[in-house]
Every structure is written in C-alpha cells, then in structure tokens.
Amino acid sequence: MNVVSHPGFASLHPTGSHPESRHRLEALHERLEYVTCTPAADDDVLRCHSASHLERVRTTRGWLDYDTVCTETTLEAALLAAGAAIEAARRGGFALSRPPGHHARPGGAMGFCIFGSIAIAARWAQAELGLGRIAILDWDVHHGNGTQEIVADDHSILFVSLHQWPFYPGSGGPDDQGETVLNLPLGAGTGDDGYFEAFARAERAISRYEPELLLVSAGFDAHVEDPLAELELSDRAFAELARRATQLAPRVAATLEGGYNLETLPRLVEAALEGFSSY
C-alpha cells in the first residue's frame, strides 16, 4: 500500500505542547517514504461542510473549540489533510496527515479536527470516480461523531465505528444506531480478544453492505501504551485489523486519525501497513 503525505504536515498548523502536534508527523516521516499529495479544493470540502465553517477556518486566529486551535497555516494543513485522504482513495493508499478529521462536524471544528477528511474522500470518490456504495470503518479509540453526522442520512455510505465508551465525545453508545450506522462501543480495559469479537460484527455488516470502496479512519490511540485512552490493543492487533479490512471491499484506503505516543506511533503504522499490504 502506498503511503501518501506531505512535508508540510510536520511544520504547518503549530499546536505547541498540544497532544496533536507536528511531532507526530515528524516521527512518521523519519521512518516512512511517501508520495506527495496536493490540497483539496474548496468544493471538495463543501460536499461535507458548510461555507460558514470553511470561512471561519480561513479567518480565525485562536480557538475554534476548547481543544482545537486555528493558526495562520491551519487552513493550508487541513486542505492538505483532505487532499491526502482523496489521493489515498484514488490510489488505494494510506494518508499520513494532520490535523485529524473524524470529529469535525458539518458546521464546525471539534476535538483536534478541522475538516472531515475521510468523509470528504468518500464524497470525492462518488463524484469523481463514479463509485456508488462506500463504507467507512473507524477504529480510532474515540467515536467518529463528525463523520457520522456528515453521512448518517446518506445511505450510499455505511459508517461503522469501534471505540471506547463512555468516553469522549460521549456519542456512539449502544443505542446510537441507524440504517447505515453501526456503533460498537467497548469498555475501558478491552484488549485484543474483546476487540476482535466486536470487530467480527463490523466485518459482517460491511460484507452485507458490499461496498465498492472501504475507507478506514485509522487511529492508533486504542493501543495499550497510548496516553489519551484506556483500550489495550497490542501492536499486532493493528496488523490484523488492516489485514481483515483488505478482505471487505475490492478497493481499500486509509487515513490517519489519532495516536499520541510518539515512540509507538511509527511502529503501529508500520504494522498496519504490513496488514494492508498482505492482500
């Protein structure tokens, strides 16, 4: 699987000591070669977000919400992140980018996220590649509430999320379901065995849906050594998640979401790449 990224991710959108920092991509770029993406266009973003949100990101210098900062280079970074997801969808690759996207709501930023890159890539693939049914599989430790809000009423996109619950952002509980929405909440302390028991339900749902493209919101903060959450996945779990994902659609691509331990993140991404490349 090709890696898609851009050198700007390691310098744009500076966040200081915030957990979501440029150092995440510095660490990944030191270990992995990549093909370079180009930024998404405004029209790509507007398939998923309001014009007022795009303009707010263009003009704000400060906080968009209590944990999401906007600087003079945030718009550039966020458009590149969406562009990386689009390029990954185009070529069946893995977008290593920041800021992450799955908490970004149609009308606003949230939870470190500016634009919903994975949803933008899904809508781009439908508009530009002529694809119909697309599935989004989110294995970040946090519920992808923004992605769900964007696509929940669009039955051409299936959204499946495995995440710690109850936990930030508070959504994605056992009763939060829909015709094309499947949430699989997991309790703190869940390790590989419990996770893969739930993942089997995700596999069955995606297989029944028969997507033409599977897009993975690949967070690595469900790892046992991640500082921001309390699931306990092993390194090898991410290789197995990726391997199984490749069996679920004829085309598969992925986009980086969370993962905040700078020592473990590169090797976990490498494990996932190994799994994605096994097909």
N, C-alpha and C positions, 0 to 999 in steps of 0.2 A: 504494500500500500504506500503510495506517495505521501510524503509529508508536505503540507502547504503552510507557509508562514511568511513573515516579512521582518527585516531587521528593525523596523520602526517599533515593533511591539516591545522591544527592550529599552526604549527611550521615551516614546510618546505616553501621554496620559500619566504623568508622575503622580504617585499617591503617597509618597513618603514612607512612613512605617506601617501603613495600612497592610493587612494580610494579602490583599490583591495588589501586588506591586510588580514593577517591571522586572524584578529579580526572578520571578517565576519563568519568564521567557528567556532571560539571560541563561539560566540554568539549562533550559531545554536546548537553546541554540548552541551551547558548548558541546552538546552530545550528539545532535542530530542534524543531518543535512536536509535541506528543504528546497522546494521550488517556490518562487516568489509570487504572491498574489497581488492583485490590484484592488482599489477600493470599490465598494458597492456604489451604485448611483442612488441619488435621492429617490428615484422612482422605485427602486428595489426596496428601500426602507418603507416607503409609503404603502406598499402592499400589506404591511403589518402594523404600522404605527401612524398616529395622527400627524398632520402637518404642524400642529402646535408643539408636539413633543420634539420633532426634528428641529424646529426653530429654537426651542428652549435649549437644546444641546448646543446649537450653533452660537448662542449668545450668552449663556450663563458662565460665570466665573465664580465658583463656590459650590455649595452642596445642592444636589438635586433631590436627595432624600437624606435621612440621618446618617447613612453609611455609604453614600455614592457621591463622589466628588466629580466636578466638571471643571476642567482646566482649558487653557487656550489650545491644547492639542488633543483634547478628548474626542471631539468630533472626528478628527482625522483617524485616530486609533479605532474608534467604533465603526467607521465606514470600512476601514481595512479589515476589522474582525468579521464584519458581514461579508466582505469580499472574499475572505479566506474560506468561509463556510460555503459560499457559492462555488468557488474554484474546487473545493473538496467534493461537492456534489457533482460537478462537471466531470471530474476525472476519477472519482472513486477513491478519494484521499482522506487524510486526517489533517484538519486545520488546527494548528497550534497558534493560538491567538489570545488576545486580551484587549479590552475587558470582556469578561464572560457575558452571557446573554439571557439565560433561561428565566431570570426573574423580571426582565423588562416587560412592562405591561403595554398594551396598545397606546396608552396616553401618558406614559411616564417611566422614568428610570426607577430601579429598585434593587437593593441587595447586591451592590457592586456592578450591576448590569445596566448597560445603556440602551442597546438595541438587541432585539431577539434574533440573534444571528441564525440559529437553526431553523426558526420559522421563516425567516427571510429566504434562506436557501431552499426550503420546501416550496414556497410560493414561486420563487425564481425557476425551479426545475419544472413546475407545472406550466409556467408561462413561456419559458424559453426552450425547454427540451420536449415539451408536449406530453409530459408524464401525467398520469391520472392519479391513481391511489398511492399515497406516500404514508409511511409510518415513521413516527419519531419515538425513539427509545431513549429515555433519560435515566441514567444510572448515577447521576450526581447524588450526594448524600442528602441534599435539600430538594424539596419538591419544586418542580419547574412550573411554578404558578403562572408566570408570564407567558410561557409557551402555551400552556393550557388555555389561558384566557384568549389568546390570539386565535387558536384553532378549534376550540371546543365546539363551535356551531358549524364548522366546516367538515362535513362527513367524508370529504375526499382525503382527509388527513387523520390518521389514527395517532393518538398520543398515549403512551404508556410510560409510567414513572415508578421507579422503586426508590424509596427514600426513608430516612429516619422520621418517625412520627410518634408522639407530638414533638415538634421541633420547628425551627424557623423554616418557612414563613407562616406556619400554622395551618396551611391548606393541605389538601391531598390525603385527608383521612379516609377511613373505610367507607364512609357514606358519600364521598365525593367522587361520583362516577357518572358516566354518560354513555350515549350510544357509541361514540368513538373516543371515549376517555376511559382508561383503566389506571387507577392508582393502587399501588401495592405498598402500603405503609408497613414499616418494620420498627420494632422496638430497639431502644438503646441496648448495645451489647450483642446484637445479632452478628454472627460470624458467617463463614463460608457456607456451612450446611443449611442454615436457615435462609440465607440469602438465595441460594440456588433452588431451594424449594419454592420460593416465591417467583424466582426467575422462570421456572418451568411454566407458570401461569402466563407470564409475559410472552413466552415463546408460543404457547398455544393461541393466544389472542392475535398475535402478529401473523402467524401462519394462516389462521382462519381469514384474516383480512386480505391476504395475498397482495401485499404492496409491490409496486414496480420499483420502488426505491426505499431503502431504510436509512434514516439519518439518526446517528447516535449522539446524544448530548453526553459526552464522556467526561464526567467528573471523577476525580481520584481522592476525594475527601471522605469516602467511606472506608479508606484504609485504616488499619488499626493504629498507625502512628500519626495520623493527621490531627492537628491541634484543634480544629473547629467543630468536631463532631464525635459521635460515640458508637458508630458501627465498627466492626472489627474484621474487615476483609484482609486476606493475605495478598502478597504480591501476585501469586499465581492465579488468584481469582480473576484478576483483570485480563490476563491472557485467555482464560476460559470464557469470560463474558464476551470478549471480542471474537473468539473462535465460534462461539454459538451464534453470535449476531450475523456472521457471514452466511449462515445457513438459512436465514429468514427472508431473503429477498435476492433477486438477480443482481441488484446494484446496492452497494453499501458505502456510506461515507460517515465521517465522524468529525466532531468539533469539540475542542477542549472547553470544559466548564471549570469546576473547582479543582482543588488540590493545592494545599498551602504549606506543606512540609517541603522545603527546598532540597533537602537531602534525598527524600524518597521519590519526589515527583518525576525526575528523569527516568529512573528505572521502572516506575509504574507505567509511564507512557511507552517505554520500550517493550514492556511485557504486553501491553495492549496491541502494539504494532505487530509483535510476533503473532498474536492471535488473529488479528485481521488479515495477516499475510498467509495464513495457513490454508485458506480456501483455494 
